Amino acid sequence: SGLFPVCFLSASCLRVTGDGLQIQCYQCEGVNYDCSTPEFIVNCTVNVQDMCQKEVLVKPDGTHYRKSCASSSACLITSSGYQQFCTGRLNSVCISCCSTPLCNGVKKKRPVLSAAASSRRALLFLTPPMLLHL
């Protein structure tokens, strides 16, 4: 069975095998280090591990990160069970699940648009196409 990548706009890919889709996730454990670098990328088990999981625990000695591949059922049950403990304060436990390649990496901050840029963008979407050529 051949292997070929299905790539998206990012550098990450899903691999399609003869058996199904294979997602890539970060897999590591670290303290005060988010371990979202290429050496921590793993190929998850085809048709079993269809999500990436990220655990963030805030302890007295620092922030502990645990990242791995996961099955959707196990990850979603675990993350919902710990939701009440995800406070961001000492002894906080946050578990999240996601289903796109390398989604358990560092969250990228979105650039803040100025009010003028936001208004122009909104105007473009609200303006009928024929008025744009005036």
Backbone as ProteinMPNN parsed JSONL, in Angstrom:
{"seq_chain_A": "SGLFPVCFLSASCLRVTGDGLQIQCYQCEGVNYDCSTPEFIVNCTVNVQDMCQKEVLVKPDGTHYRKSCASSSACLITSSGYQQFCTGRLNSVCISCCSTPLCNGVKKKRPVLSAAASSRRALLFLTPPMLLHL", "coords_chain_A": {"N_chain_A": [[0.843, -1.183, 0.0], [0.681, 2.113, -0.961], [2.068, 5.278, 0.089], [1.08, 8.587, 0.446], [1.385, 12.131, 0.762], [-1.047, 14.408, 2.095], [-1.214, 17.586, 1.883], [-1.634, 20.715, 3.565], [-2.126, 24.273, 3.858], [-0.121, 24.859, 5.635], [3.148, 23.733, 6.762], [2.786, 21.207, 7.619], [1.618, 17.821, 7.278], [-0.94, 15.402, 6.554], [-0.767, 11.932, 6.424], [-1.744, 9.643, 3.996], [-2.539, 6.365, 4.065], [-2.824, 2.983, 2.82], [-4.566, 2.015, 4.608], [-5.82, 4.126, 5.925], [-6.127, 7.454, 7.401], [-3.307, 9.175, 8.78], [-2.296, 11.045, 11.425], [-0.038, 13.65, 12.437], [1.582, 14.486, 15.474], [2.872, 16.394, 18.276], [5.001, 14.835, 20.619], [5.903, 14.527, 23.876], [7.363, 15.217, 27.129], [7.773, 17.799, 29.376], [9.201, 20.305, 31.558], [8.514, 23.629, 32.069], [9.059, 24.011, 29.401], [7.812, 24.036, 26.237], [8.139, 22.174, 24.242], [7.707, 22.126, 21.317], [9.036, 21.498, 18.846], [10.721, 20.303, 15.847], [12.013, 17.781, 16.464], [10.319, 16.476, 18.179], [8.132, 15.556, 16.801], [5.816, 13.075, 15.924], [4.486, 10.226, 14.133], [1.228, 9.278, 14.378], [-0.679, 6.344, 15.4], [-2.271, 4.707, 12.787], [-5.733, 5.072, 12.13], [-6.35, 4.642, 14.809], [-5.209, 6.399, 16.725], [-6.395, 9.34, 16.385], [-6.285, 11.964, 17.078], [-4.588, 14.808, 18.562], [-3.2, 15.376, 21.75], [-2.886, 17.588, 24.512], [-1.54, 18.301, 27.596], [-1.447, 20.485, 30.297], [0.004, 21.234, 33.249], [0.06, 23.093, 36.177], [2.411, 23.43, 38.535], [4.142, 23.73, 41.741], [6.889, 23.735, 41.065], [6.964, 24.639, 38.478], [5.591, 24.913, 35.095], [4.227, 22.082, 33.703], [4.376, 20.159, 30.785], [2.71, 17.844, 28.722], [2.542, 16.035, 25.882], [0.911, 14.247, 23.253], [-0.152, 11.611, 20.956], [-3.557, 10.604, 20.535], [-6.605, 8.718, 20.988], [-9.744, 9.771, 19.734], [-12.042, 9.314, 21.325], [-11.05, 8.657, 23.931], [-9.518, 10.947, 24.496], [-11.386, 13.089, 24.401], [-13.153, 12.405, 26.471], [-11.428, 12.446, 28.695], [-10.499, 15.142, 28.629], [-12.884, 16.577, 29.042], [-13.521, 15.735, 31.589], [-11.584, 16.979, 33.143], [-12.038, 19.651, 32.865], [-13.096, 21.416, 34.819], [-10.918, 21.778, 36.449], [-9.16, 23.351, 35.139], [-7.81, 26.109, 35.606], [-5.668, 27.802, 35.326], [-4.191, 28.627, 37.416], [-2.082, 27.806, 40.302], [-1.718, 24.305, 40.671], [-3.446, 23.804, 38.603], [-4.97, 21.888, 36.011], [-4.997, 21.359, 32.675], [-6.406, 19.902, 29.882], [-6.359, 19.359, 26.501], [-7.778, 18.585, 23.276], [-7.249, 18.023, 19.806], [-7.615, 17.966, 16.207], [-6.061, 18.417, 13.933], [-3.014, 18.388, 11.975], [-0.143, 18.559, 14.041], [-1.343, 20.197, 15.921], [-1.155, 20.333, 18.658], [0.869, 21.951, 19.404], [2.643, 25.028, 20.163], [0.451, 27.696, 20.842], [-0.342, 29.988, 18.381], [-0.247, 33.476, 18.421], [-2.757, 35.66, 17.331], [-2.488, 38.349, 15.038], [-3.252, 41.696, 16.037], [-5.73, 43.607, 14.629], [-5.984, 46.933, 13.442], [-8.549, 49.367, 14.154], [-9.308, 50.76, 11.857], [-8.411, 49.081, 9.768], [-9.992, 46.845, 10.278], [-12.523, 47.908, 9.799], [-12.355, 48.527, 7.052], [-12.074, 45.933, 6.012], [-14.541, 44.797, 6.766], [-16.232, 46.432, 5.28], [-15.543, 45.67, 2.674], [-16.601, 43.094, 2.574], [-19.28, 43.624, 2.809], [-19.928, 45.186, 0.658], [-21.471, 45.214, -2.508], [-20.183, 43.406, -5.348], [-20.194, 44.875, -7.797], [-19.937, 47.549, -7.055], [-17.359, 47.791, -6.215], [-15.732, 48.397, -8.325], [-15.922, 51.082, -8.867]], "CA_chain_A": [[0.0, 0.0, 0.0], [1.508, 3.309, -1.096], [1.902, 6.361, 1.039], [1.26, 9.884, -0.185], [0.972, 13.173, 1.695], [-2.118, 15.343, 1.798], [-0.686, 18.769, 2.551], [-2.484, 21.879, 3.696], [-1.387, 25.513, 3.667], [1.038, 24.875, 6.519], [4.184, 22.775, 6.374], [2.469, 19.889, 8.154], [0.843, 16.972, 6.375], [-1.555, 14.146, 6.95], [-0.333, 10.892, 5.491], [-2.822, 8.716, 3.648], [-2.003, 5.034, 3.803], [-3.851, 2.096, 2.29], [-5.481, 1.701, 5.705], [-6.548, 5.296, 6.402], [-5.376, 8.676, 7.659], [-2.359, 9.182, 9.891], [-2.037, 12.411, 11.849], [1.216, 13.89, 13.137], [1.434, 15.282, 16.684], [4.064, 16.5, 19.114], [4.975, 13.885, 21.727], [6.994, 14.845, 24.792], [7.065, 15.677, 28.48], [8.771, 18.789, 29.742], [8.876, 21.296, 32.578], [8.834, 24.984, 31.614], [9.482, 23.954, 28.004], [6.621, 23.597, 25.514], [8.591, 21.107, 23.332], [7.024, 22.139, 20.014], [10.075, 21.591, 17.829], [10.65, 19.142, 14.939], [12.45, 16.48, 16.991], [9.244, 15.868, 18.972], [7.019, 15.179, 15.914], [5.647, 11.63, 15.724], [3.352, 9.772, 13.337], [0.31, 8.552, 15.258], [-1.15, 5.051, 14.907], [-3.331, 4.847, 11.781], [-7.103, 4.68, 12.481], [-6.523, 4.445, 16.252], [-4.91, 7.69, 17.326], [-6.84, 10.305, 15.385], [-6.23, 13.305, 17.65], [-3.43, 15.182, 19.355], [-3.597, 15.764, 23.102], [-1.934, 18.44, 25.221], [-1.839, 18.486, 29.018], [-0.655, 21.536, 30.929], [-0.183, 21.181, 34.694], [0.796, 24.154, 36.86], [2.865, 22.909, 39.825], [5.056, 24.671, 42.414], [8.208, 23.783, 40.415], [6.836, 25.169, 37.126], [4.523, 24.422, 34.221], [4.558, 20.78, 33.12], [3.692, 19.897, 29.517], [2.708, 16.465, 28.236], [1.882, 16.03, 24.574], [0.902, 12.901, 22.687], [-1.244, 11.187, 20.08], [-4.639, 10.042, 21.347], [-7.848, 8.371, 20.284], [-10.707, 10.843, 19.99], [-12.949, 9.002, 22.44], [-10.33, 8.779, 25.211], [-9.099, 12.332, 24.703], [-12.536, 13.941, 24.689], [-13.656, 12.048, 27.807], [-10.452, 12.948, 29.676], [-10.475, 16.61, 28.663], [-14.113, 17.092, 29.651], [-13.455, 15.431, 33.017], [-10.664, 17.889, 33.829], [-12.363, 21.032, 32.522], [-13.298, 22.222, 36.03], [-9.634, 21.995, 37.107], [-8.349, 24.186, 34.249], [-7.97, 27.48, 36.109], [-4.492, 28.593, 35.01], [-3.487, 28.937, 38.669], [-1.333, 26.696, 40.889], [-2.419, 23.02, 40.661], [-4.356, 23.738, 37.461], [-4.747, 20.815, 35.035], [-5.746, 21.622, 31.444], [-6.201, 18.871, 28.86], [-7.075, 19.729, 25.277], [-7.717, 17.653, 22.151], [-7.423, 18.683, 18.517], [-7.56, 16.942, 15.16], [-5.301, 18.818, 12.752], [-1.601, 18.052, 12.171], [0.702, 19.349, 14.944], [-2.184, 21.19, 16.592], [-0.861, 20.399, 20.089], [2.065, 22.772, 19.566], [2.453, 26.333, 20.783], [-0.621, 28.476, 20.234], [0.141, 31.2, 17.723], [-1.074, 34.643, 18.719], [-3.261, 36.323, 16.134], [-2.166, 39.78, 15.041], [-4.384, 42.565, 16.353], [-5.999, 44.541, 13.541], [-6.412, 48.268, 13.86], [-9.976, 49.593, 13.91], [-9.47, 51.169, 10.454], [-8.268, 47.893, 8.924], [-11.179, 46.011, 10.493], [-13.656, 48.555, 9.13], [-12.186, 48.329, 5.609], [-12.357, 44.537, 5.69], [-15.981, 44.606, 6.894], [-16.841, 47.108, 4.142], [-15.336, 44.854, 1.478], [-17.524, 41.96, 2.583], [-20.656, 44.104, 2.731], [-20.125, 45.933, -0.579], [-21.721, 44.37, -3.681], [-19.021, 43.395, -6.233], [-20.205, 45.887, -8.861], [-19.544, 48.841, -6.51], [-15.928, 47.795, -5.97], [-15.037, 48.885, -9.512], [-16.154, 52.528, -9.021]], "C_chain_A": [[0.879, 1.233, 0.0], [1.148, 4.375, -0.082], [2.032, 7.666, 0.284], [0.712, 10.95, 0.739], [-0.226, 13.965, 1.185], [-1.739, 16.593, 2.565], [-1.695, 19.908, 2.532], [-1.627, 23.115, 3.506], [-0.161, 25.603, 4.568], [2.043, 23.833, 6.04], [3.842, 21.363, 6.839], [1.557, 19.123, 7.2], [0.137, 15.862, 7.126], [-1.036, 13.126, 5.96], [-1.506, 9.964, 5.257], [-2.166, 7.387, 3.313], [-3.12, 4.206, 3.181], [-4.911, 1.796, 3.334], [-6.28, 2.902, 6.195], [-5.633, 6.476, 6.625], [-4.459, 8.526, 8.867], [-2.028, 10.631, 10.209], [-0.651, 12.488, 12.505], [0.936, 14.794, 14.328], [2.806, 15.459, 17.331], [3.909, 15.502, 20.242], [6.179, 14.156, 22.62], [6.45, 15.105, 26.195], [8.145, 16.652, 28.853], [8.266, 19.736, 30.813], [9.394, 22.646, 32.095], [9.375, 25.014, 30.187], [8.352, 23.31, 27.218], [6.902, 22.555, 24.43], [7.821, 21.0, 22.012], [8.034, 22.36, 18.895], [10.12, 20.283, 17.034], [11.067, 17.796, 15.535], [11.384, 15.78, 17.825], [8.038, 15.455, 18.121], [6.996, 13.666, 15.73], [4.465, 11.382, 14.791], [2.475, 8.909, 14.238], [-0.156, 7.249, 14.594], [-2.365, 5.24, 13.992], [-4.655, 4.295, 12.308], [-7.332, 4.387, 13.96], [-6.344, 5.779, 16.96], [-5.203, 8.773, 16.286], [-6.865, 11.738, 15.889], [-4.884, 13.529, 18.318], [-3.953, 15.667, 20.703], [-2.492, 16.609, 23.716], [-2.412, 18.612, 26.651], [-0.901, 19.558, 29.547], [-1.002, 21.533, 32.412], [0.663, 22.28, 35.328], [1.105, 23.659, 38.274], [3.825, 23.902, 40.457], [6.416, 24.795, 41.717], [8.136, 24.268, 38.965], [5.665, 24.577, 36.366], [4.991, 23.149, 33.531], [3.712, 20.576, 31.863], [3.803, 18.416, 29.197], [1.9, 16.459, 26.948], [1.968, 14.639, 23.985], [-0.178, 12.766, 21.628], [-2.321, 10.596, 20.988], [-5.796, 9.598, 20.449], [-8.871, 9.439, 20.654], [-11.591, 10.543, 21.191], [-12.25, 9.196, 23.785], [-9.977, 10.233, 25.506], [-10.275, 13.222, 25.103], [-13.133, 13.658, 26.065], [-12.738, 12.625, 28.877], [-10.5, 14.464, 29.771], [-11.734, 17.186, 29.303], [-14.126, 16.836, 31.155], [-12.583, 16.388, 33.802], [-10.993, 19.362, 33.606], [-12.502, 21.931, 33.757], [-11.99, 22.535, 36.756], [-8.7, 22.889, 36.287], [-8.561, 25.654, 34.609], [-6.808, 28.386, 35.707], [-3.68, 28.967, 36.237], [-2.73, 27.698, 39.149], [-2.231, 25.463, 41.021], [-3.477, 22.896, 39.564], [-3.965, 22.567, 36.554], [-5.633, 21.113, 33.823], [-5.399, 20.55, 30.42], [-7.026, 19.265, 27.644], [-6.822, 18.703, 24.185], [-7.919, 18.45, 20.865], [-7.151, 17.672, 17.406], [-6.897, 17.391, 13.868], [-3.82, 18.567, 13.014], [-0.863, 19.07, 13.047], [-0.064, 20.429, 15.711], [-1.924, 21.278, 18.09], [0.461, 21.122, 20.356], [1.74, 24.07, 20.288], [1.327, 27.055, 20.072], [-0.016, 29.729, 19.638], [-0.812, 32.331, 18.059], [-1.495, 35.287, 17.407], [-2.882, 37.789, 16.183], [-3.419, 40.604, 15.307], [-4.539, 43.559, 15.22], [-6.386, 45.897, 14.11], [-7.897, 48.421, 13.533], [-10.209, 49.963, 12.445], [-9.382, 49.958, 9.531], [-9.484, 46.996, 9.059], [-12.385, 46.588, 9.759], [-13.573, 48.357, 7.632], [-12.54, 46.909, 5.213], [-13.862, 44.281, 5.744], [-16.696, 45.256, 5.705], [-16.698, 46.291, 2.866], [-16.323, 43.699, 1.418], [-18.969, 42.407, 2.397], [-20.962, 44.818, 1.425], [-20.408, 44.985, -1.736], [-20.543, 44.478, -4.645], [-19.02, 44.504, -7.29], [-19.769, 47.255, -8.351], [-18.043, 48.927, -6.256], [-15.15, 48.38, -7.133], [-15.217, 50.376, -9.723], [-14.913, 53.328, -8.765]], "O_chain_A": [[1.734, 1.383, 0.872], [0.072, 4.365, 0.516], [3.0, 7.848, -0.454], [-0.289, 10.735, 1.423], [-0.386, 14.161, -0.02], [-1.927, 16.652, 3.78], [-2.497, 20.04, 1.607], [-0.496, 23.006, 3.032], [0.756, 26.369, 4.272], [1.818, 23.142, 5.046], [4.543, 20.415, 6.485], [0.82, 19.719, 6.415], [0.569, 15.441, 8.199], [-0.883, 13.429, 4.777], [-2.182, 9.548, 6.198], [-1.346, 7.294, 2.399], [-4.244, 4.687, 3.036], [-6.02, 1.376, 3.002], [-7.323, 2.721, 6.824], [-4.512, 6.516, 6.117], [-4.787, 7.846, 9.84], [-1.534, 11.361, 9.35], [-0.161, 11.503, 13.058], [0.161, 15.745, 14.227], [3.768, 14.773, 16.986], [2.811, 15.331, 20.772], [7.326, 14.034, 22.189], [5.242, 15.2, 26.408], [9.327, 16.365, 28.666], [7.062, 19.946, 30.96], [10.568, 22.784, 31.753], [10.077, 25.953, 29.812], [7.97, 22.173, 27.493], [5.971, 22.102, 23.765], [7.347, 19.926, 21.641], [7.904, 23.29, 18.099], [9.611, 19.263, 17.499], [10.522, 16.765, 15.143], [11.534, 14.601, 18.146], [7.018, 15.042, 18.673], [8.017, 13.051, 15.42], [3.564, 12.212, 14.672], [2.942, 7.916, 14.797], [-0.039, 7.083, 13.38], [-3.358, 5.855, 14.38], [-4.704, 3.196, 12.86], [-8.411, 3.925, 14.33], [-7.22, 6.227, 17.7], [-4.374, 9.078, 15.43], [-7.394, 12.628, 15.223], [-4.142, 12.589, 18.601], [-5.012, 16.289, 20.785], [-1.309, 16.375, 23.472], [-3.549, 19.018, 26.891], [0.299, 19.536, 29.274], [-2.143, 21.793, 32.794], [1.856, 22.385, 35.043], [0.208, 23.49, 39.099], [4.282, 24.826, 39.785], [7.034, 25.858, 41.772], [9.163, 24.302, 38.287], [4.854, 23.836, 36.921], [6.022, 23.138, 32.858], [2.5, 20.79, 31.872], [4.858, 17.809, 29.377], [0.727, 16.831, 26.931], [2.955, 13.93, 24.178], [-0.998, 13.661, 21.424], [-2.021, 10.138, 22.09], [-5.933, 10.045, 19.31], [-8.856, 9.952, 21.773], [-11.861, 11.436, 21.994], [-12.803, 9.833, 24.682], [-10.123, 10.695, 26.638], [-10.167, 14.017, 26.037], [-13.572, 14.582, 26.749], [-13.204, 13.221, 29.848], [-10.538, 15.016, 30.87], [-11.661, 18.177, 30.029], [-14.68, 17.632, 31.914], [-12.807, 16.596, 34.995], [-10.286, 20.232, 34.115], [-12.069, 23.083, 33.735], [-11.943, 23.446, 37.582], [-7.572, 23.153, 36.703], [-9.377, 26.348, 34.003], [-6.942, 29.609, 35.742], [-2.606, 29.555, 36.12], [-2.737, 26.664, 38.481], [-3.383, 25.579, 41.439], [-4.307, 21.987, 39.596], [-2.782, 22.291, 36.356], [-6.859, 21.119, 33.926], [-4.226, 20.321, 30.128], [-8.235, 19.477, 27.74], [-5.787, 18.037, 24.168], [-8.665, 19.429, 20.84], [-6.525, 16.638, 17.644], [-7.144, 16.807, 12.813], [-3.406, 18.536, 14.173], [-0.947, 20.278, 12.825], [0.506, 21.449, 16.099], [-2.416, 22.2, 18.741], [1.089, 20.93, 21.397], [0.701, 24.195, 20.937], [1.248, 27.035, 18.844], [0.732, 30.447, 20.303], [-2.031, 32.171, 17.992], [-0.689, 35.439, 16.49], [-2.944, 38.413, 17.242], [-4.511, 40.255, 14.859], [-3.597, 44.276, 14.884], [-7.043, 45.98, 15.147], [-8.432, 47.671, 12.716], [-11.197, 49.531, 11.85], [-10.188, 49.821, 8.611], [-9.961, 46.443, 8.068], [-13.173, 45.849, 9.169], [-14.579, 48.056, 6.989], [-13.219, 46.687, 4.21], [-14.406, 43.618, 4.861], [-17.658, 44.695, 5.18], [-17.629, 46.225, 2.063], [-16.826, 43.36, 0.347], [-19.791, 41.649, 1.882], [-22.13, 45.039, 1.105], [-19.654, 44.033, -1.935], [-19.95, 45.551, -4.754], [-17.958, 45.018, -7.64], [-19.273, 48.06, -9.139], [-17.508, 50.024, -6.099], [-14.015, 48.819, -6.951], [-14.692, 50.902, -10.704], [-14.941, 54.556, -8.853]]}, "name": "protein", "num_of_chains": 1, "seq": "SGLFPVCFLSASCLRVTGDGLQIQCYQCEGVNYDCSTPEFIVNCTVNVQDMCQKEVLVKPDGTHYRKSCASSSACLITSSGYQQFCTGRLNSVCISCCSTPLCNGVKKKRPVLSAAASSRRALLFLTPPMLLHL"}
